[in-house]
Amino acid sequence: MTPTSAENETRLAGQNGARPYTLGELMVSTAAREICDGEVVFVGMRLPLIAFVVAKRTHAPNAVGLFENGVIRATPAPELIYTMADPPNILGATQCLDMLGVMSLLQSGRVHLGFLGAAEVDRFGNLNSTEVRGTNGMTRLPGSGGACDIASLAHRFVVLLEHSKERLPERVAYVTSPGNGDGPGWRERVGLPRGGPSAVITTKAVLRFDEDGEARLSSVHPGVEVEDVVRNTGWELRVSDEVPSTAEPSA
């Protein structure tokens, strides 16, 4: 549920003027920096998929990508793919397992990072992709898929989504995938052995999580004001006295 490329391009024109990259490219480069060399990463589709390719071709050549349908790749697919089951993603794969095969890597603690999308993310990094409630009542969404497993068992996870009060409420309407629950120590109390949210990369900023499990403003994208981020967040966002600008993508 990450923003579409058309939305990214439109928002960039309004925010960043003549900068030589789109908002989508900024989000991709920011996501790519979350991947360390040699890590095993649940890649996902859309922007995280491109982030994996960028990381592989720059600073993380030894990263390994996992796909929920059982595909494991040590090299990115040579052609554009629209779903993880597209033939270019199968061709040249390191392994083609079943879903249980790759999900078992989560259980054994071998997955370092997972990229997730959601309809809502709250102040403690809990994700909702099950149902949202608006002026027209409740809207049902696809649900977890493998997101709950990734959020529960990966060493850390990163979320990408549009920045708005509706998408960033103080408390999600439904906890599909757990973040830090209700605060410090929650994951340990409920028996989650590791992990939790590492970052939320939005269309306006990057949020990270402090020692008590709550999101704080880590950086704002070039051309975005801190006040704009705070105004469009559904809780009183923690903000430092000085907030850096998100690193821009290189050529």
N, C-alpha and C positions, 0 to 999 in steps of 0.2 A: 504494500500500500504506500509505496513511495511516490513522490510527485512525478507526473508525466514529463517528458522532454519538452512538450509545448508549454506546459505551465512553468517549467524552469526557465525557458528562454524568455517568456513574457515578464516574469518577475525580475529577471536580471536586467532587462532593459529599463525597468522602473527604478531599480536600486543602484545599479553599478555603471550606468551610462555607457561609456565607450570602452570598458575594460575588455581585453582580448580573450575572454572566456565566458562560458555560460554559467549560470548558477548550478546546473546539473554537473558541469565539469568541476566546479569548486567542491561540490558535495562528494563527487567521486574521488578527487584527489585527497580530500580529508579522510574519507573512508579507507582509502588505500594505505594511508599512513598508520592506520590502526593495526595493520597486518605486519607482523615481524617475520624475519627470514626463518625458514624452517618450521613455521607453525602449520598445524592442521586446522583448516578453516571450513565451516559450513557456509557455503557461498551464497545460495539463494539466487534470485533472478533480478533483472533490471539493474539499478545502479550498483548494488553490491557485486554483481557479476563483472561489471566493467572495472570496479575497484580492484577485484582480484587480478584481472589482466594487467592493470597498471602496476600493481605491486610486484607481480611476477617479472615484469619487464624493467623494473627499476631497482628497488632496494630489497626485494624479498624473492629472489629467483628460486629458492628451495621450498617455498610454501606449497602445501598440498591442499587441493580443493575437494570438498565433499559435496555431493548433491543428494537430496532426500530420496531420489528414486534408486539409489545404490551405486551411482557412478562416482569413481574417484579419479581425479586428474592431477598429474604432476606438471602438465602443460595446459595452457588455456586452449579451448576449442579453436581451430584455425578459421572458422567462419562464424558469422553472426547466428546466435540461437535465440529462439523466442520462448521455448520451454526447455527444461532440463532433459527431456527425452528426445530432443531433435537429433537426427543422425550425426551432425558434426560434433555433438557432445559425446557420442558413443565412439566415433572413430578416433583411434589413438588414445583411448582412455587407459589409465594404469590398471584399473579393475572395473568390472561391471558386476556388482553384487545385487542383492535385493535390499529392500528398505531396512529389514532387520539387521543386515550386515553392517550398514553404515551407522544406524542408530545405536548398535551395540558399542561402537567406538565412544559414544557419549558416556554410556554406563561405565566403561572401563577407565574413564578419565583421560582419554587420549585426544580430545578435541579442545584446542586452545581458545578458539574464537568462533562465534556465530553471528551472522548478520540477520536482523529481523525487521519486519515492518509491522505496523499495527494501526488500528483506527484511533486508539487513545494510548497515551503514556502518562502516568501520573508522577507526583513529586518523588516517589520512592522507586521509580523505574518499573512498576507493574504494567503489564500490557493487556489491552483489551482488543481482541479481534473476533468477538462472539456476538455482541449486540450493542447498539447505541440507542439512546433515547433522545428524541428531539421534539420539536413543536408538532410534528405529525405522528408522534407515537414512537414505538420501538421498531428499529430496523435490524433484521437478522443478518449476520455476516458469515463468512465461510467457516470461522472457528480456528482451531489451533493448527491443524496439520501437524507438523513436527516442531512447531515453535515452543510449545510447553516443555518438550524434552530438551531442546537446545537451551532455553532459559534456565532450566533446572540443573543441567548437568555439565554444560560447557564451562571452561575456566572463566570465561567472561563473554558478554554479548554486547553488541552495538545496534542501536535502532536508528533507522532513517525515516523521517516523516515531515509533512508540512507543519509549519509553526503557526498555530492559532490557539485561542483559548479553548475551542471545541476539541482540538486534538490533544491538548495538554491540560487536562482538568486536575484539580487537587487530588481527586480520587477517581480511578476508573470505574465505569458503571458495572463492569464485570471483569474479574481477574482471570483472563485466559492463560496467561503465562506469567510466572512470578518474577518480580524483581527483588526488592528488599522488603517486601511485605508492608509492615507498619513501622519499620525503622530498624535501629541497630539490634543485631543479634537474632533477628527474625528467621533468617535462613537456617541458622544453626538449630534454633528451637524446633523447627518443623522437619529437620532431618535432611536438609539439602547439604551435601558434603563440601561444596565449593561453589565458586562462581558468583554471578550477579551482573547487573548492568555496569558497563564500563563508560559508555558515552551515548548520548542522543545527538545525532547530527540532524539539524532541522534546516529549513530553508532560510533561517535567519541567523543561526548561531550553533555553537556546540555546548552542550551541557555535560558535566561530569559529576561524579558522585563522591561526596566527602565521607569521612570516617563513620558518621552515623547514618549513612545510607541515603541521604537526601541529595537531590540534584542541585547543582550550583552552576552559575554561568561561567563557562571556561573561556569562551571567545565569541566575538560577534563577527559576522561576515563583513567584508569590506563594503562600505556604503550603508551599513545598518547601524542605527543608534541603539545604545543600551536601553533607553527608555522605550523604544519600539518593541524590543524583546520582552521587557518586563510587562508592558501593557497587554501583550498578546499571550501571556502565560496565565494559566488559571489558578495560580497560587502565588504567594509572596516569595518570589524567586530570590535565592541567596546570591548576592552580587558583591564582588570585591571592590575596593576603592579604585583599582585600575584593572580594566578588562582589555586584554590584547585583541588584536584583529586576527581572524583566522588566516592561517598561512595560505597564500594564493598558489595556484598551480603554476609550475614552470612550463616553459614552451614544450 
